[in-house]
Each structure stands twice: as structure tokens, then as C-alpha cells.
Amino acid sequence: MPQFDLYQVDAFTASPFGGNPAAVVPLGAWLPDETLQRIAEENNLSETAYFVRKGDVHELRWFTPAVEVDLCGHATLASAYVLFEQLGVREEVLRFATRSGELRVRRAGDRLAMDFPAKRPEAMDIPPGLLRALGLPDARALYRTDDYLLVIDDESLIDGLTPDFAALAAFDTRGVAVTAPSSSFDFVSRWFGPRVGVNEDPVTGSAHTSLAPYWAERLGKRVLSAQQGGARKGQLQCEVLDNGRVVVSGQAALYMRGTIHL
């Protein structure tokens, strides 16, 4: 009976029960896509990450319980944590080959820093029904990358959001981020992705490749502090670079190690 190690890591938090949980499954060789998807469905976390070492690079893939995705920040952070802290990898910089190109992760003090391609949000009209689906009376503006970025002015509304997920799933976008300026951080947000099988992702590193460029331009800052989440929250640091990249940094904590039996 084949067996595979499984790690459950809470990303973007210094201790368990915070941030965003991801499953990480190291592999010696790729399993069939159907098996990868079924494991992710069984794990029932927003993301399950798999990696296979090929020379100096780790091939990395991410699956929600429903689909494979092009980019996932918190599961990349969790994968780097497993390699550095659980598997004893000694490289100064980890290189991941992914569907979004090569991603690099390095140690940055007590954080892990991920180098991602930045996305430039483009302004658009708010489509009919979006505010109603989110339970919001109004919004400052809407932008789009692969996500909608809905900007509001009152951070106190963020925690109380109770979206209609069936209504949100009708919009042709990966997910919907609702974001606001904050008195404790540069900005706060929540992210909803029922269209990709994740009603709410507590902390979405990939969304910050869109959020950070928006807030960097609006606030005139390159380095930004951020918090994402509702009942469960995580913290991030983002640095917008001149080369079209965003460095997203955070901590991680091991919650569980187990064995998959197939």
C-alpha cells in the first residue's frame, strides 16, 4: 500500500490555530492528476500543495478541493516551511517551478519571503448584484485582475461580511477581495472564492499580488503591513518592487504531521 507524508501547516501566523491552514504532500514522483485532486478533496482544506524535486528546483502544484489553481501564496509558504523546517533543506533560496513561472522563497528573519509576479488592477464599473451578494450598501471602487478587488472606506465592515456565496459564484472571476484602509495595518481584506470551491480563504497570499500594488500606489509606500481574515486572521508584509514583482512575507507553524495510505 503506497504511503505518503502529509503536513498541515498554518501559514501567515506564528502559532497554530491562526492564519490559513494548508496541506503539504512531498512526493518522489508525480501521481495521476485524479489522485492529486481526490487527496485535496479528502483533505478538505482550501489548498493542498504537492512538490517533486527535480535537480535544483522543486516542481510545485496547488489544488483546492475542486480544481487545480495557477497560484497559491499560503500553500507556497507552507511548502517552504516544510522544506526548511521539517525536511532540513539547506539552500538559502528555494526555487519552485509552477504554472505561474518560477517562484523563489528565502528566509527573512523570522519570516519566509516569497517573490511573486505583481498584478496591476484595472478599474471597472461595479456589476449589478455584486454589492448585494456581499451585503454592502456601497463601495469606493472596483478593480480587476484575476480577482475582483472591491475597495471600501470603513474597515469595521470587513469583519461583519456575510456574503451570499451562491450569488458570488455567478461572477466570472477567480475570487472577490474586499479591502479597506486600517488603523492598525496599512490595509485589511477578506477573500471569497466560491467559484473555485473555497467560500472563504482566511489568508490569500496570491490575492496580495493584486492588493499590494493597489495600496502601494494609493498610499505612496513600497512596504506595507496587511491583515486578512474574518473570525480567523493572518498577518502579511508586502513589498512592491520596481521589477514587476511583489515580495509577500509571513510566518508559519506546524499543526499536524500524518501519513496518507492509498
NORDA-V348304 format. One record per backbone hydrogen bond with DSSP energy under -1.0 kcal/mol. NH is the residue of the N-H (numbers start at 0). CO is the residue of the C=O. Records with the same first field share a line. If there is no record, write none. Layout:
NH = CO / CO
This chain:
3 = 259
5 = 257
6 = 23
7 = 255
8 = 21
9 = 252
10 = 19
11 = 250
18 = 232
19 = 10
21 = 8
22 = 46
23 = 6
24 = 48
26 = 50
35 = 31
36 = 32
37 = 33
38 = 34
39 = 35
40 = 36
41 = 37
42 = 38
43 = 39
47 = 62
48 = 22
49 = 60
50 = 24
51 = 58
53 = 56
56 = 53
57 = 94
58 = 51
59 = 96
60 = 49
62 = 47
63 = 66
68 = 61
76 = 72
77 = 73
78 = 74
79 = 75
80 = 76
81 = 77
82 = 78
83 = 79
84 = 80
85 = 81
86 = 81
88 = 82
93 = 104
95 = 102
96 = 57
97 = 100
100 = 97
102 = 95
104 = 93
105 = 112
107 = 110
110 = 107
111 = 249
112 = 105
113 = 247
114 = 103
115 = 245
117 = 243
118 = 208
121 = 143
123 = 141
129 = 126
132 = 128
133 = 129
134 = 130
135 = 130
139 = 150
140 = 150
142 = 148
143 = 121
144 = 146
147 = 174
148 = 142
149 = 176
150 = 140
151 = 178
156 = 153
157 = 154
160 = 157
163 = 132
167 = 163
168 = 164
169 = 166
170 = 167
172 = 170
173 = 145
175 = 191
176 = 147
177 = 189
178 = 149
179 = 187
185 = 224
186 = 224
187 = 179
188 = 226
189 = 177
191 = 175
192 = 197
195 = 192
196 = 193
197 = 192
200 = 190
208 = 205
209 = 206
210 = 206
211 = 207
213 = 209
214 = 210
215 = 211
216 = 212
217 = 213
218 = 214
219 = 215
220 = 215
223 = 237
225 = 235
226 = 186
227 = 233
228 = 188
233 = 227
234 = 11
235 = 225
236 = 248
237 = 223
238 = 246
239 = 221
240 = 244
245 = 115
246 = 238
247 = 113
248 = 236
249 = 111
252 = 9
254 = 7
255 = 7
257 = 5
259 = 3
261 = 1
